[in-house]
Amino acid sequence: MKARFGLTVPLCLLFAGLTFIPAPRAHAQDQSSNITPPPNVLEVVVEFVKPGLAGSQHNQTESVFVQAMRNAKWPTHYLGMNALTGESRAVFFIPYGSFADWEKDNLATAKDPTLSAALDAATIADGKLLSMVETSVFHFRPDLSLRPGADVGKIRYFDISVFHIHPGHMAEFEELAKMYVTALQGNPNAHWDAFQEMYGADGSDTILVVTPRKSMDEIDTQMADDAKLDSSFTAEQRKHLGDLAAASIASSWSTIDAINPIMSYPTDTWVQEDPSFWNQH
């Protein structure tokens, strides 16, 4: 994985919180030592796996990357996931405190001949299983997020939603998102982190929203909460929300991904929280 270098459903059904990877700097919302804040810069790598080659075969090639990172005692950790919906693919989240940190990581990798050789060999083997690889880089939007932070060691799934915004209409989307942030302040179950794309295929008019989940029964709880939220808005507010969504959102889609410990390079803290899960390699 690691290379060297018109709304049809209520928005609250798509908005749902992230924070899965340790950032170098502490976040103001931290509530305990087990809460991990979101990174300021998030690299997202998506590997589209050829039919019939996912599962154990892809796990094996990805485990070579993880072992190379472990052998090097590399400081940058990452999460690997398998998409449970949509095309057959693996998704990797790699965190950085800044773009300068991203650059330092790439340069340090290139200067380490042992690690570079191991990653090159792993990339060749892994590439035989893939039809395409996409890499994008996002920056954190705290103003569009609610209660960022998650106990990553216990997280097992991520709801991932992508919003493509009409060019020139980001302001309407920001107003829409902030209305939901305000409306859900009183609901302790509601939390999400928003990121805006800076580099990648989709461009800066793309917003990524991710929700960590310990189990899928949290989805049932969210659906009940969403029904209550919708009824709490007045008719005038619902119309305004609909107008903002229609004006700003060109398209959107959501998926749920399961964390794969074999494809992840976890921190010691995550492993200590649930060794039986994270040590499946």
Secondary structure, DSSP 8 states (H G I E B T S, - for coil): -------SS-HHHH------S--SS--TT--STT-B---SEEEEEEEEE-TT-TTHHHHHHHHHHHHHHHHHT-S--BEEEEESSSSSEEEEEEEESSHHHHHHHHHHHHH-HHHHHHHHHHHHHHHTTEEEEEEEEEEEEEEEEES--B-GGG--EEEEEEEEE-TT-HHHHHHHHHHHHHHTTT-TT--EEEEEEEESSS-TTEEEEEEEESSTHHHHHHHHHHHHHHHHS-HHHHHHHHHHHHHHEEEEEEEEEEE-GGG-B--HHHHHH-HHHHT--
